[in-house]
Amino acid sequence: MPIRLPTLPPVTPSQRALASAGALVLELILAGLLAFVWIDRTAAPQDLPWKPFSMSHPVGLATAGKLARIGADPALCRQALDDAGLTFAEAPDRSQGFCSTANSLRLADATLAPRGPVMRCDLALNYAVWRHHVVEPAARETLGAELNRIEHYGTYACRTVYSQDGARPSNHATASALDVAGFRLKDGTSVAVLRDYRDPGPKGAFLRRVRAGGCRLFGTTLGPDYNAAHANHFHLDMGQWKICR
């Protein structure tokens, strides 16, 4: 006796549309996975947020985000400095009203003058990247000499912005800001923000290059283009506001 197969109900238009949509979703997922694998294998690690940070990597699209994540964790921040071969000494935590030096250290960096300012760890890490990947190459390529010193006006100062009564606390009040006044190269060349920033020659080009490089790393980077109060230095801080002027 012949076997009768059950009669299947006809496929409705809505079922066909649902099947097509499901197939499209699967294709998109597969395409996304293939794209991820291709990007993971071909893109530079400094441009990929899931790749680990390394001081050997140049500044890339994901560098600032990686530094922000590492800098938010005191232990990871110190490990990153240690992995980069940078030595430091812990600075004691102190509190003075709205001011604090919590999570601060003194970077053993002979380039900084004066040496060993108290810096919050995330500032020290970003400074180290800026010096290594921005300032040093700019000195060689723009001025033709190796960097010797980065001269600064300090980091920690218990004060408000512009020292005005009633103003918000300055980032200097938490040792998370550095004021850079100038640079000295190993051939004796001196470059000062106040004197040389608007110079049309190599010195001015060097200063504008290192300021632009700071904008890629620090929360706020301010210089002579911002206002008269910054005519003689670059203000580099780890504040939450992204300002580049």
N, C-alpha and C positions, 0 to 999 in steps of 0.2 A: 504494500500500500504506500503511495507516495507521501513523503514528509512535507507537510506544509509549514513554511517559515512564517513567523508572525509578520504581519504587515506593519511597517514603521509609519508613524504619522509624518506627514509632509513637513519639511523644514520651512519655518515661517521666515518672512523677511527680517523680523527682529532678531531671530536666532542667527541668521546669516551675518547680520551686522555685528552682533556680539562676537561671533567667531572671528570675523575679520579684524575687529578691534583687538581681540586677544592676541591674534597673530602679529598685529602691528606692535603691540606692547612688547611681546617677546623679541621681535626684531630690534626694537629700540634698546631693550636691555642688553641684548647681545652686542649691538653696535657700541653702546656705552662701555661695556666691559672691554671690548677690543680697543677702543680709543684710550681707555685708562691704561691698559697694558702698554700700548704704543707710547703714550706720554711718559709713563713711568720709566720706560727703557731708553727713551731718546732725549727727554728734556734735561736741562742742567739741574742738579740737586738743589741749588740755591733758589730755583724758581718753583719748587714743589713743596707745599706746606707739610706733607707727610714724611718727607725725607729729614733725617736728623741734621741738626745744625753742626757745622764745623768751621773753625776759624780759618781753615784753608780754603773754604769756598768764597768766591767774590760776592759782593753784595748783589742780590737778585730780587726777583719779584716777591719771594716769600721770606726774605731775611728779616725784615722788621717784625713780621708776625711771629716768627720763631723766637726772636729775641724777647718779644713781649711775653710769650708763654714761659720761657726759661727764667726771665727776670722776675716774674711774679712768684717764683718759688725760691726762697733763699738757698736751699740745699742744691737745687739744680743749677742755680746761677753760679755758685762757687765751684761746682763740678765742671761747668763749662769753662770757667777761668783756668781751673787746674788742667783740664784736657788740652787747653790751648798752650800750656806751658807757662802760664802767667802766675807769678807768685804774689802773695798779698798777706797782709796782717789784719786780723780782726780789729775793728775800732769799737770801743765800749759804747753800748747804748746809753744815751743820755736824753733827758726830756726837760724842756724849759718852756712852759706854757704851751703854745701851739707849735713849738719847734721840737724836732726829734732827730736823732741820728740812728734810729733803729735800722738794723740790717745793713750797716755800713762797714767799710773796710778801707784800708790804705793799700793801693796798688803799688807794687814795687816796680815802678816804671821810671827808668832813668830819663826818659824823654820829657816828662812833666817837670816844669819849673815854675814855682817851687815844687819840690818833690813831696810825694806822699800825702796829698790832701784827703780828707775824709770824704768818701763817696759812697752813696748807696750802691749795693752790688749791681743792680741793673744799669746804673749809669756807668759804672766801671766797665761792664761788659760791652755796652754800646760804644763807649769811648775807645776801647781796645780795637773793636772792629773798624771804627772810623779812622783811627790812626793807621792801622795796618792796610786797609783796603781803599782808603780815600786820600789821606794826607801824604803818606809815603810815596805812592805812585805819582801823585800830582807834583810833588817836589822833584822827583826824578824827571818826569816827562815835560813839565812846564818850566822848571828852573834849572834843570840839569845837574842837580846835586842831591845827596842823601839828607834826610831829615836828621837833625841833631836834638832840637828842643821844641816843645810846645809850651809857650809862656802863657800863664793864666793869672786871673785875678782872684781865684778861689772857688770853692764849692759851697761849704756850709756857712750860712749867716742867718742868725735868728732875726728875721725881719719880714715885713709885708712887702708887697709889690711896690717898688720905687720908695720903700720905707715910709709910705704915707699912712697916717692914722686912719684906722677903719677899713683899710684895703684888705683884700684877701691875702693869706699867707703866700709868700714867694716860694717857689720850688727850692730855692736855696735854704729855706727853713727846714727842709728834710734831707739835705745833702744830696739832692737829686738834680742839681743843675751845676754846670761848669761854664765859667766865663773865660773864653780864650782871647788873649790880647795880641798874640803874634807868634812868629815861628823863627827859628834860627837853623840854618843848614850847616852841614859839616865843612863847606868851603868858606864859611864866615858870613854868608849872605843873611841879612836880617830882613824880615817881612813883618810889618806892623799893620794891623787892621786900620788904625786911625790914619796913618800916613799913606798907605798903599792901596786901600780897597778900590778906589776909583782910578787908580793908575791905568792908563791904556795899554801898558806893556805887560811883560810876563808876570810881574809881581801881582798886579791887579787880577790877571787871569787866574793865577794860582789861588788867590783868596776867594774869588767868586766860585771857583771849582770846588774848593773844600767846603764852602758854605752850602752849595747845592748838594754835595754829598751828605752833609749833615742832615739835610731835609729828608733824606731817604731812611734815616736811622732813628733820629731823636723825635720825641713828641713835638717839641717846639724848637725851631732854629731861628734866631733873630740876629740881625746885624745892622750895619749903617743904613740899609734901605728901609728899615722899620721906623726908627725915630732917632732923635739926637742923643737920647740916653744910651743908645747902642752904637754910637759913632766909633768907639774905640775898642769894641770887642764883639765876638760872637757869643751869644747866649744859647747854650745847648741844654735842654732839660728833658726829663722823662714824664712830663705832665700829660694829662689825658687829652688835651687839645692839640690837634694837628695844625700847627701854624708854621709857615715857611715864608719869612719876609727878610 
